[in-house]
Amino acid sequence: MDTHTVSKIIKKISDVIPYTGSFVGVDIGSSSIKIVQLSMIDNDIVLETYGEISNTPYDVGQDPGKTSDANPAIRSAELSDLLHEVDAQSRRCGVAVPLSESFINVIDLPKRDPEQMLRLVPSEVQKFIPISVDKLMIDWYPVKEEESSVFDVLVPNKQTEAHFQKVIVVAVNNDSAYRLGQIAKDSRLTPAFFEIEMFSAARACIHTTETPALLLDLGASSTKAYILNEHRVPVDARVIPVGGASLTQEIGKARSLDSLVAERVKCEHGLSAGSEVRTVIEPALAPIWTYVEQMFEEQKKRESKPIERVFLAGGGSYMPGIVELVASKLSLPVELIRAFDRTKGPIILEHALREDGPRFAVAVGLALRGLGR
């Protein structure tokens, strides 16, 4: 296989991309588009602008309680409007790839030099992905482990034993990358890279205590669950078919409400004590706990270090009572991602930035990578 077809679509969180100037993180979601523009000034990460725009006005005839996948032309018009509205000047950007459009696996591979890995990984990928590697963008990186062994060791009069490493392999269909790239380019942006959203979100909480954690991204169309090791590297990921839109639909059905009213009830009352829709929402969230328990069991098999805390991101993290419910179900401390904590912004926006952190985690993580942070 021609090694030029192997494209870099993620980057190890600790790596640095030297870049001077402003950089934009673009998160094109199923219910809205979010952007964050950062720059480096005297070693400070400066927030220059950020914003979010709802997909609803652009999706004519779409039920407000449902998510949608509009054609690229509509999304590029929406992104252009957002860039203009928040006065984002930079043209360089990083674009998030939805986890649902990605292939991710952790495999054991012999430790080899980078050139050998370039040939070894694609052949291994083909074993678990039913798509020709020629139609994929592929990247990988080793999961950092405690032992410091390097390559196969030669010992006199003893058979050579291969040293293995766990490697996270990720792949994205070329069509998905092209679609996202076209949206950005039609909005007069120049994509410097594409990155699977879980790596961006993990980068946004990299400043916190270095212990294994669960990151729950409560989105509109689904919930994404990521296990982060003590180095804040994702080692497991699941897409769970429970999202804000499905909760709105459940409320609408149970209480005979239209989508707009059901959405408002969910956002205003949610899981709070005395909420009339708590008995509707809580059972609908049950699949999340099932998936997470499976991930915790696999984490125990992988290593001895247990999950010590939970981070929440996404629009669903604002639902009243959700923090308390997650803490109760998982018996762990829970906190909202404070994605803007690493940035310098106007003092007057300090409260707003803390409030907006969970929604903008992916966009912030992309912009941080663009600045080499």
Buried (B, 14 or more C-beta within 10 A) or exposed (E): EEEEBBBEBBBBBEEEBEBEEBBBBBBBBBBBBBBBBBBBEEEEBBBBBBBBBEBBEBBEEBBBBBBBEBEBEBBBBBBBBBBEEBEBEBBBBBBBBBBBBBBBBBBEBBBBEEEEBBEBBBEBBBEEBEEEBEEBBBBBBBBBEEEEEEEEEEEEEEEEEEBEBBBBBBBBBBEBBEBBBBBBBBBEBEBBBBBBBBBBBBBBBBEBEEBBBBBBBBBBBBBBBBBBBBBBBBBBBBBBEBBBBBBBBBBBEBEEBEBEBBBEBBBEBBBBEEBEBBEBBBEBBEEBBEBBEEBBEEBEEBBEEEBEBBBBBBBBBBBBBBBEBBBEBBEBEBBBBBBBBBBBBEEEBEEEBBBBBBBBBBBBBBBBBBBBB
